Amino acid sequence: MTLEGRDVTWKVDGLIVVNGVTLSAPKHGILGLVGPNGCGKSSLLRLLAGLRECQGGAVLLDGEVMARAPRKQVARRIAFVAQHAETQTALTSRDVVKLGRTPHRGAWDGWSDADELAVIGALRQVSMEHKAEQAWSTLSGGERQRIQIARALAQEPEIMLLDEPTNHLDIRHQRDLLRLLRKLECGTIIALHDLDHAAAYCDRIAVMEKGKVIAQGPPDEIITTEMIASVFGVDAIVHLRKDSGRPRVEFCL
Ligand SMILES: Nc1ncnc2c1ncn2[C@@H]1O[C@H](COP(=O)(O)OP(=O)(O)OP(=O)(O)O)[C@@H](O)[C@H]1O
């Protein structure tokens, strides 16, 4: 499957938030989306997920304009994990993960073994089986985030779009999630603030600034002292990690 934004533009209140972005999701592996607050990362991910309509350009799914495809068909193939996902408070964790199966089920379908396996597997992948019956409203911020990721995994998508999925997680769960994403068969686009994470776990990185993608490439070409100074306005030294040879950022105090 291919997912491609071509010259995608989106405005709100006369402000151009996403400005002529052309970007393809990888078929496998992780594309990291980095850039300062307000540069348009979340907006772009929502456009690519088909949750918003472009006002210019188009999002293409297998070369066809996605906006014309039935929503359920799109949802079978693309999962989106929002930065601050909310859900009905009366649900348990398991109920929320089960929602990920909705695009695969007809109105009259019973709950199948495949549905159950997908839900159990997704809970296990984020280490949340022990909280399956707990009310969603009582989960911690990080636990909610892991459950939302499990919902997306239960969807068994071909492409996952994740908006800062590590922002509530402790170091161990950040690392576990990024390792998990690397192991998935699907292609992933992930908005990240942590440049070290982007450098260590992503196969490619796209840099956004003021609504535009200004650079794309492998981490060692993108995570540079010059890029960090010009895009983020911060002085930094970029080292190479001993274990992987990937860039590692030391910010100047
Ligand atoms: N529905 C909206 N109404 C008004 N302004 C909006 C709306 N959606 C986005 N914006 C504005 O568009 C800009 C880009 O927002 P977006 O959430 O896409 O940025 P971001 O790169 O994900 O930021 P962050 O790193 O802070 O999460 C921001 O200035 C935001 O205030």
Ligand as a Chemical Component Dictionary entry (heavy atoms), coordinates in Angstrom:
data_LIG
# 
_chem_comp.id                   LIG 
_chem_comp.type                 NON-POLYMER 
_chem_comp.pdbx_formal_charge   0 
_chem_comp.three_letter_code    LIG 
# 
loop_
_chem_comp_atom.comp_id 
_chem_comp_atom.atom_id 
_chem_comp_atom.alt_atom_id 
_chem_comp_atom.type_symbol 
_chem_comp_atom.charge 
_chem_comp_atom.model_Cartn_x 
_chem_comp_atom.model_Cartn_y 
_chem_comp_atom.model_Cartn_z 
_chem_comp_atom.pdbx_ordinal 
LIG N1  N1  N 0 -8.367 23.991 14.482 1  
LIG C1  C1  C 0 -7.472 24.965 14.603 2  
LIG N2  N2  N 0 -7.853 26.247 14.820 3  
LIG C2  C2  C 0 -6.941 27.242 14.938 4  
LIG N3  N3  N 0 -5.612 27.041 14.849 5  
LIG C3  C3  C 0 -5.181 25.795 14.633 6  
LIG C4  C4  C 0 -6.073 24.689 14.509 7  
LIG N4  N4  N 0 -5.338 23.575 14.301 8  
LIG C5  C5  C 0 -4.045 23.953 14.323 9  
LIG N5  N5  N 0 -3.955 25.292 14.519 10 
LIG C6  C6  C 0 -2.713 26.077 14.594 11 
LIG O1  O1  O 0 -1.845 25.572 13.594 12 
LIG C7  C7  C 0 -0.503 25.552 14.040 13 
LIG C8  C8  C 0 0.056  24.135 13.882 14 
LIG O2  O2  O 0 -0.550 23.297 14.866 15 
LIG P1  P1  P 0 -0.131 21.772 15.008 16 
LIG O3  O3  O 0 -0.889 21.226 16.169 17 
LIG O4  O4  O 0 -0.282 21.099 13.704 18 
LIG O5  O5  O 0 1.428  21.941 15.350 19 
LIG P2  P2  P 0 2.471  20.882 15.898 20 
LIG O6  O6  O 0 3.695  21.005 15.037 21 
LIG O7  O7  O 0 1.877  19.536 16.013 22 
LIG O8  O8  O 0 2.777  21.493 17.334 23 
LIG P3  P3  P 0 3.254  20.814 18.722 24 
LIG O9  O9  O 0 4.688  20.404 18.538 25 
LIG O10 O10 O 0 3.148  21.962 19.685 26 
LIG O11 O11 O 0 2.351  19.677 19.048 27 
LIG C9  C9  C 0 -0.511 26.053 15.462 28 
LIG O12 O12 O 0 -0.144 27.405 15.463 29 
LIG C10 C10 C 0 -1.961 25.875 15.899 30 
LIG O13 O13 O 0 -2.325 26.842 16.855 31 
# 
loop_
_chem_comp_bond.comp_id 
_chem_comp_bond.atom_id_1 
_chem_comp_bond.atom_id_2 
_chem_comp_bond.value_order 
_chem_comp_bond.pdbx_ordinal 
LIG N1  C1  SING 1  
LIG C1  N2  SING 2  
LIG C1  C4  DOUB 3  
LIG N2  C2  DOUB 4  
LIG C2  N3  SING 5  
LIG N3  C3  DOUB 6  
LIG C3  C4  SING 7  
LIG C3  N5  SING 8  
LIG C4  N4  SING 9  
LIG N4  C5  DOUB 10 
LIG C5  N5  SING 11 
LIG N5  C6  SING 12 
LIG C6  O1  SING 13 
LIG C6  C10 SING 14 
LIG O1  C7  SING 15 
LIG C7  C8  SING 16 
LIG C7  C9  SING 17 
LIG C8  O2  SING 18 
LIG O2  P1  SING 19 
LIG P1  O3  DOUB 20 
LIG P1  O4  SING 21 
LIG P1  O5  SING 22 
LIG O5  P2  SING 23 
LIG P2  O6  DOUB 24 
LIG P2  O7  SING 25 
LIG P2  O8  SING 26 
LIG O8  P3  SING 27 
LIG P3  O9  DOUB 28 
LIG P3  O10 SING 29 
LIG P3  O11 SING 30 
LIG C9  O12 SING 31 
LIG C9  C10 SING 32 
LIG C10 O13 SING 33 
# 
